[in-house]
């Protein structure tokens, strides 16, 4: 996802120094991706390592929850 409002903007932007030019930002991951990563850690911690778990479903669930977190920030 691009660095747009749907992605929540950059989670950890890094200022890049460029001699004689304005300082651009290296956006890094989006806030949406960061939230999804945190959610997936919680899902794994809750379920434990279980071969019956479907990683694709968990990944989709993580982004559904991440989207809800972004929406809750700006109702």
ABEGO torsion letter per residue (X at the ends): XBBBAAAGEBABBBBBBBBGBBBBBBAEBBAAAAAAAAAAAAAAAAAEBBAABBAAAAAAAAAAAAAAAAAAABX
